[in-house]
Amino acid sequence: MSEQITSRNVPAWVLEQDKQLFKKLNDENLDLFLYHDVLLPVLNLQLEVEELAREEFNFVHKTIIQLIHGRINTIASLAHFMGLAESAINEKLTELYGLGFIEQHDDTVWQLTEIGTKNVFSDNPVRHVNRSLRICASSEQLLPSNAYRSKFIRTTELTEKNLSWVMLAEENQAIDLSHLKSIEFMTVTDKSHYNIPDEVQRIVEINDYEAGFQKTKLLITGDHSKNSNTEPSKAWIQFRDQFLELPLQKVPKLVSTIKWKQEKIFESIKRTLGSHNVDIGESIQQDQYGVIYAKVSSASVAWLSRKDESYLPNLIRCRTRSYGGRPFYRLYDGKRDVLNGHSLVLDISELDYGIISAANAMRELYLLVDGFFSTPYTERRTRDIQTYLKRKLASNERENYLELAQKFQLKEAIDWINGLGRRNEFE
């Protein structure tokens, strides 16, 4: 069942970037393995780039460049052909020299530079200017434009405060920048995405760089609903509403800056679940991708019927032997999220057989209802959920579902069966 996160059920306290995250997960039907603050190693490159200016050429500049290209290349000859005083020609030559278009061959003769030659047949000035670009030192990818809205922290300026409650991504020892040549083939849209002005045509030279870090979010995702041995399928770095997808083999290795952090998170999870009469004993553990797993040995009906940041009740969200379940992205102790960016998968396979049977049965009902509401309204053979369930289920099946829904206080399921559910429940 897809985790349909919408503005209707995203809590008000969720930051805007979290809303973008949930939307992306919903669009791609993925679950979070890890969602954590990370200090991303970044190179701030100082570049000399070639740009095609938006404004048209100064007429006098253009004429002088074309004349020099035609070997009319002294002050006297230029003044003669253009009908201007030599002092005026000398002033314009100084301007062109400052732009890097010409250079002196000897005391009297001027010649075009490489960039000056490119301007002979161009309607707009082609010039070399200095620009800065940032790349991820782990994946060697250009950072999107929103990355430039975050502070770049030089390596020499890192403090203990910067390292508090974050994970540090390791950078590559050797970084290949040859792919930056692809800038000359980028579309206007691509350039805008990477904070590259449309005027930039190519990179001439990398003059210098600074090594540092930026605080951002790392996402590792996969689909937990199919089985219990899920491998991650995608990873992103998030900069506000922009996501930089990383090949899984280039996901940076994470180094926790607080060694006792895992133990503290485990204790907080056990304490928070315990406050809801959910016992996980000592079963809690964490895999290599940051997903936390725990087996529930006992749980109250009240907690099983709750919805924690999802439209799915916990009874259905938890894992059983028959279903992979959905991770919990957040777990609040009343003040803060104790998961701190990790995902939690709870397994209720060891609970009473009646609870497991109810979980598996109600999951089938939710899948059936999800299929109904996922069908465009104009394409539905029946327009209301009660009629749909009557067509799909025998009367004794509906009665069994109703009994389970009442037992576990699943109000929306009761409404669906009784015909009280809103037409656009999931839309």
Phi and psi in degrees as a GROMACS rama.xvg file:
@    title "Ramachandran Plot"
@    xaxis  label "Phi"
@    yaxis  label "Psi"
@TYPE xy
-71.3527  141.434  SER-2
-84.6229  89.9699  GLU-3
-83.6423  97.2429  GLN-4
-94.6551  119  ILE-5
-130.945  174.972  THR-6
-62.9717  -18.0657  SER-7
-71.6703  -35.713  ARG-8
-120.358  7.28924  ASN-9
-81.3601  123.931  VAL-10
-59.3919  153.325  PRO-11
-63.8058  -26.2667  ALA-12
-78.8506  -9.50905  TRP-13
-70.4275  129.354  VAL-14
-66.4662  161.067  LEU-15
-58.0422  -39.6921  GLU-16
-68.0331  -28.3321  GLN-17
-68.8097  -36.2603  ASP-18
-62.5622  -40.9015  LYS-19
-64.0938  -37.4749  GLN-20
-62.1586  -50.8217  LEU-21
-62.84  -35.5982  PHE-22
-64.0576  -42.6127  LYS-23
-66.4198  -41.6109  LYS-24
-61.4578  -41.7953  LEU-25
-65.5834  -43.3427  ASN-26
-60.796  -35.4115  ASP-27
-105.053  4.88635  GLU-28
53.4437  51.7404  ASN-29
-122.152  159.359  LEU-30
-111.817  156.51  ASP-31
-82.9536  132.568  LEU-32
-93.6447  -46.2312  PHE-33
-144.909  136.035  LEU-34
-141.745  97.195  TYR-35
-139.819  146.374  HIS-36
-61.7951  134.78  ASP-37
-141.709  141.427  VAL-38
-89.1964  109.195  LEU-39
-91.2107  125.917  LEU-40
-68.1161  131.346  PRO-41
-134.204  142.579  VAL-42
-106.643  126.241  LEU-43
-97.66  102.513  ASN-44
-87.0511  135.033  LEU-45
-100.722  114.487  GLN-46
-118.876  150.047  LEU-47
-101.72  120.804  GLU-48
-121.266  157.242  VAL-49
-99.9798  126.308  GLU-50
-123.106  148.524  GLU-51
-104.404  109.217  LEU-52
-65.2798  153.842  ALA-53
-75.4022  -37.2067  ARG-54
-76.4544  154.452  GLU-55
-76.6998  162.227  GLU-56
-63.4121  143.295  PHE-57
-62.8065  127.896  ASN-58
-57.9582  -43.4043  PHE-59
-66.6423  -43.9629  VAL-60
-57.6956  -46.6063  HIS-61
-62.2758  -42.8892  LYS-62
-63.7323  -43.3721  THR-63
-62.7902  -42.9042  ILE-64
-60.8855  -44.002  ILE-65
-66.5752  -37.2271  GLN-66
-68.033  -42.5031  LEU-67
-62.8745  -38.5664  ILE-68
-60.8961  -31.1404  HIS-69
-90.2868  17.5209  GLY-70
70.0531  17.7874  ARG-71
-93.8617  91.1456  ILE-72
-132.67  23.1665  ASN-73
-118.411  161.18  THR-74
-60.9714  -41.8828  ILE-75
-64.5028  -46.164  ALA-76
-68.2071  -36.9866  SER-77
-65.9637  -41.8664  LEU-78
-63.0426  -39.3665  ALA-79
-64.4982  -48.3709  HIS-80
-69.7644  -31.1516  PHE-81
-97.4585  -10.083  MET-82
69.513  31.6028  GLY-83
-117.632  159.451  LEU-84
-68.6068  150.041  ALA-85
-61.7863  -31.6542  GLU-86
-64.9001  -37.3895  SER-87
-68.7712  -40.1873  ALA-88
-63.6403  -42.7862  ILE-89
-61.325  -38.269  ASN-90
-64.0084  -43.3372  GLU-91
-69.1546  -35.9744  LYS-92
-64.1449  -37.9268  LEU-93
-62.7365  -40.7312  THR-94
-64.1116  -44.0049  GLU-95
-66.5416  -34.3113  LEU-96
-65.0864  -41.0387  TYR-97
-64.3145  -29.7605  GLY-98
-80.4731  -8.46192  LEU-99
83.4751  15.9775  GLY-100
-87.8386  -25.913  PHE-101
-136.088  162.822  ILE-102
-148.352  158.903  GLU-103
-83.7923  129.593  GLN-104
-81.6123  -40.828  HIS-105
-150.301  -161.697  ASP-106
-63.1543  -25.6469  ASP-107
-119.927  -20.6419  THR-108
-103.427  133.278  VAL-109
-107.094  151.587  TRP-110
-140.352  158.977  GLN-111
-79.799  143.174  LEU-112
-81.6914  178.986  THR-113
-59.5803  -45.1368  GLU-114
-70.8957  -31.1591  ILE-115
-64.5799  -39.4342  GLY-116
-62.4899  -36.7125  THR-117
-65.4403  -22.3663  LYS-118
-85.2464  -7.98078  ASN-119
-60.9124  -42.2489  VAL-120
-110.873  16.383  PHE-121
-103.375  135.744  SER-122
-75.0018  -24.6983  ASP-123
-118.181  147.976  ASN-124
-61.0304  132.421  PRO-125
-101.204  125.212  VAL-126
-143.112  161.997  ARG-127
-102.946  127.768  HIS-128
-135.201  166.954  VAL-129
-95.6853  133.731  ASN-130
-136.202  163.956  ARG-131
-120.631  140.48  SER-132
-135.772  151.233  LEU-133
-115.27  138.325  ARG-134
-128.594  152.6  ILE-135
-75.274  125.144  CYS-136
-80.6541  -1.15126  ALA-137
-95.8636  -44.126  SER-138
-106.491  -8.51579  SER-139
67.0315  22.1814  GLU-140
-97.5504  148.714  GLN-141
-65.0299  141.373  LEU-142
-85.9707  146.535  LEU-143
-71.6145  169.182  PRO-144
-59.6975  -35.2739  SER-145
-67.1642  -17.6777  ASN-146
-64.0025  -26.4428  ALA-147
-77.687  -5.07697  TYR-148
-89.3685  -6.6813  ARG-149
-103.365  151.185  SER-150
-69.1723  134.599  LYS-151
-90.6977  119.672  PHE-152
-103.454  113.188  ILE-153
-63.2696  147.171  ARG-154
-54.8808  -38.2007  THR-155
-72.2484  -11.5622  THR-156
-104.146  2.22595  GLU-157
-63.1744  137.16  LEU-158
-125.558  171.424  THR-159
-60.908  -32.493  GLU-160
-63.6413  -39.1747  LYS-161
-63.0547  -28.8902  ASN-162
-93.1699  2.09364  LEU-163
-74.6613  124.516  SER-164
57.2591  34.769  TRP-165
-129.528  168.559  VAL-166
-110.761  145.356  MET-167
-103.588  123.425  LEU-168
-88.4017  135.869  ALA-169
-79.7243  144.359  GLU-170
-95.8934  158.299  GLU-171
-68.5421  145.169  ASN-172
-72.0327  -34.6304  GLN-173
-125.585  130.676  ALA-174
-117.755  127.698  ILE-175
-95.0257  120.384  ASP-176
-107.199  9.62782  LEU-177
-63.2217  -26.1997  SER-178
-68.4963  -12.5667  HIS-179
-65.5799  -16.2889  LEU-180
-61.7937  -22.203  LYS-181
-67.9702  -10.3544  SER-182
-56.6192  -36.2005  ILE-183
-68.0724  -12.6106  GLU-184
-105.555  3.72916  PHE-185
-74.3317  149.525  MET-186
-80.4695  169.31  THR-187
-59.6812  -40.1612  VAL-188
-63.8864  -43.821  THR-189
-62.4888  -42.8945  ASP-190
-61.1595  -43.8519  LYS-191
-61.1948  -39.4976  SER-192
-61.8022  -34.7247  HIS-193
-100.784  16.4639  TYR-194
64.249  32.9544  ASN-195
-106.035  122.012  ILE-196
-57.5367  146.077  PRO-197
-58.874  -28.5682  ASP-198
-68.2963  -22.5906  GLU-199
-66.8769  126.164  VAL-200
-101.803  -37.9053  GLN-201
-165.668  164.585  ARG-202
-92.7001  124.386  ILE-203
-83.7429  -45.9072  VAL-204
-161.261  146.507  GLU-205
-93.6705  110.2  ILE-206
-81.599  -37.3911  ASN-207
-166.215  173.429  ASP-208
-154.363  158.236  TYR-209
-122.13  136.646  GLU-210
-96.1837  138.593  ALA-211
-168.921  -158.139  GLY-212
-141.44  157.174  PHE-213
-132.925  139.027  GLN-214
-83.3093  127.539  LYS-215
-151.547  -165.255  THR-216
-117.424  136.468  LYS-217
-108.049  130.481  LEU-218
-117.799  130.181  LEU-219
-119.974  127.246  ILE-220
-130.54  161.375  THR-221
-169.051  -174.067  GLY-222
-113.737  105.152  ASP-223
-83.9128  -9.68301  HIS-224
-75.7755  -15.6436  SER-225
-88.2554  -44.3778  LYS-226
-156.627  177.424  ASN-227
-91.7744  -2.34997  SER-228
-114.79  45.7457  ASN-229
-71.8473  133.601  THR-230
-99.4999  150.508  GLU-231
-64.5884  148.802  PRO-232
-117.004  -25.0961  SER-233
-146.505  157.52  LYS-234
-141.548  144.693  ALA-235
-136.811  152.364  TRP-236
-105.123  130.621  ILE-237
-106.389  128.258  GLN-238
-121.662  94.3944  PHE-239
57.0395  -115.385  ARG-240
-97.8843  11.0555  ASP-241
-108.952  141.107  GLN-242
-123.567  128.37  PHE-243
-102.902  110.228  LEU-244
-76.6173  135.734  GLU-245
-112.176  135.981  LEU-246
-60.1399  139.893  PRO-247
-56.9382  -33.9446  LEU-248
-71.5542  -11.6143  GLN-249
-108.169  9.0535  LYS-250
-62.5608  125.653  VAL-251
-64.3985  142.436  PRO-252
-67.4813  137.46  LYS-253
-103.253  135.71  LEU-254
-118.122  112.831  VAL-255
-67.1176  132.005  SER-256
-85.6687  -5.02274  THR-257
-129.655  108.26  ILE-258
-65.0402  -31.3019  LYS-259
-89.5639  8.28683  TRP-260
-63.4373  -45.4504  LYS-261
-59.0684  -46.929  GLN-262
-60.9316  -39.3522  GLU-263
-66.0357  -40.8063  LYS-264
-63.9995  -43.8879  ILE-265
-58.5831  -44.9461  PHE-266
-62.828  -40.1961  GLU-267
-66.3684  -38.8662  SER-268
-64.2792  -47.5675  ILE-269
-60.8513  -42.1108  LYS-270
-67.0816  -43.0237  ARG-271
-67.088  -45.2753  THR-272
-64.3223  -38.0489  LEU-273
-60.6233  -33.0069  GLY-274
-67.2697  -16.0848  SER-275
-106.576  18.5121  HIS-276
61.9219  38.4403  ASN-277
-114.428  121.995  VAL-278
-108.714  124.846  ASP-279
-115.541  4.0319  ILE-280
55.4196  -133.942  GLY-281
-109.47  23.8127  GLU-282
-80.8915  -6.53429  SER-283
-69.1856  137.223  ILE-284
-155.614  167.698  GLN-285
-131.843  137.09  GLN-286
-92.2419  -177.875  ASP-287
-67.2326  -17.8422  GLN-288
-95.3915  1.01486  TYR-289
95.5393  -0.815761  GLY-290
-77.1083  133.498  VAL-291
-100.336  131.73  ILE-292
-118.461  145.356  TYR-293
-153.979  146.171  ALA-294
-100.531  129.789  LYS-295
-86.4372  121.581  VAL-296
-93.9006  -22.9644  SER-297
-157.898  147.867  SER-298
-154.884  145.407  ALA-299
-80.8604  153.868  SER-300
-61.0806  -36.1791  VAL-301
-60.0746  -42.0609  ALA-302
-71.7534  -39.7011  TRP-303
-62.3114  -28.2867  LEU-304
-89.2826  -9.77721  SER-305
-70.8758  159.614  ARG-306
-118.705  116.142  LYS-307
-103.861  99.0294  ASP-308
53.7053  40.2159  GLU-309
-163.249  158.601  SER-310
-83.6015  -7.25674  TYR-311
-86.06  127.401  LEU-312
-66.6072  153.932  PRO-313
-58.6952  -31.1868  ASN-314
-54.8827  -38.4088  LEU-315
-93.0596  -26.9397  ILE-316
-72.5844  -29.0612  ARG-317
-74.7365  158.695  CYS-318
-81.9088  142.967  ARG-319
-127.133  -179.406  THR-320
-68.9814  -20.5221  ARG-321
-92.9568  -24.3001  SER-322
-133.637  143.688  TYR-323
-71.4142  -26.1087  GLY-324
79.9302  178.014  GLY-325
-122.864  139.088  ARG-326
-70.0838  156.633  PRO-327
-91.2388  126.85  PHE-328
-88.4702  -27.7541  TYR-329
-139.92  146.648  ARG-330
-144.671  107.465  LEU-331
-97.6151  137.212  TYR-332
-96.8936  14.8971  ASP-333
106.402  -23.0619  GLY-334
-125.288  -38.4695  LYS-335
-147.13  166.319  ARG-336
-84.4122  111.132  ASP-337
-76.7441  -14.5932  VAL-338
-73.2045  -25.5119  LEU-339
52.1557  44.5419  ASN-340
95.8625  -10.6021  GLY-341
-89.0178  168.685  HIS-342
-109.854  146.554  SER-343
-120.178  124.442  LEU-344
-109.289  120.32  VAL-345
-105.636  130.739  LEU-346
-107.274  120.763  ASP-347
-106.275  19.9793  ILE-348
-61.6582  -22.3815  SER-349
-93.1957  2.44628  GLU-350
-76.1791  176.61  LEU-351
-52.9906  142.14  ASP-352
-56.5457  -35.3463  TYR-353
-63.492  -37.3753  GLY-354
-68.5901  -42.6607  ILE-355
-63.0547  -44.1748  ILE-356
-61.41  -41.3206  SER-357
-64.6031  -42.0981  ALA-358
-61.4786  -46.6269  ALA-359
-65.6124  -40.7822  ASN-360
-66.9402  -47.5116  ALA-361
-67.8898  -28.3277  MET-362
-62.8639  -38.7819  ARG-363
-62.2727  -39.9173  GLU-364
-64.343  -44.1519  LEU-365
-64.3802  -36.7862  TYR-366
-64.1182  -40.3547  LEU-367
-63.8579  -45.4055  LEU-368
-67.6374  -38.7363  VAL-369
-61.0441  -39.4759  ASP-370
-62.2973  -38.0772  GLY-371
-64.7673  -50.6895  PHE-372
-74.9753  -17.4901  PHE-373
-79.3002  -16.3836  SER-374
-80.1596  128.751  THR-375
-51.3457  141.468  PRO-376
-55.0782  -40.6527  TYR-377
-72.0032  -13.9743  THR-378
-101.578  -0.264798  GLU-379
-77.8108  136.527  ARG-380
-73.4011  -30.7827  ARG-381
-123.338  143.047  THR-382
-94.7177  -11.9647  ARG-383
-126.541  152.161  ASP-384
-67.7309  -34.1852  ILE-385
-64.3569  -45.5406  GLN-386
-62.8352  -39.3027  THR-387
-60.8105  -46.211  TYR-388
-67.6091  -32.6214  LEU-389
-65.5814  -35.245  LYS-390
-72.656  -33.9459  ARG-391
-89.0077  -28.0615  LYS-392
-121.19  143.234  LEU-393
-71.0938  160.672  ALA-394
-60.9901  -37.8185  SER-395
-69.167  -30.6823  ASN-396
-67.8557  -42.1438  GLU-397
-63.2244  -39.4729  ARG-398
-64.3628  -40.7173  GLU-399
-64.6401  -43.2285  ASN-400
-62.9458  -41.227  TYR-401
-63.6472  -40.6715  LEU-402
-63.128  -43.7232  GLU-403
-66.9726  -41.336  LEU-404
-61.8016  -39.4954  ALA-405
-69.6439  -38.655  GLN-406
-62.9855  -39.8323  LYS-407
-102.663  14.5981  PHE-408
56.8818  41.9909  GLN-409
-92.8772  85.6871  LEU-410
-58.4888  -43.0844  LYS-411
-65.0589  -35.2625  GLU-412
-67.3039  -38.5752  ALA-413
-61.1731  -43.8923  ILE-414
-64.8867  -39.7492  ASP-415
-59.9897  -46.9144  TRP-416
-69.5909  -36.5779  ILE-417
-85.5883  -3.55948  ASN-418
82.6842  21.733  GLY-419
-104.149  -4.00621  LEU-420
-67.8493  144.992  GLY-421
-66.9949  144.876  ARG-422
-59.6093  -36.2384  ARG-423
-106.16  39.1708  ASN-424
-50.8337  -43.0717  GLU-425
-109.303  4.00762  PHE-426
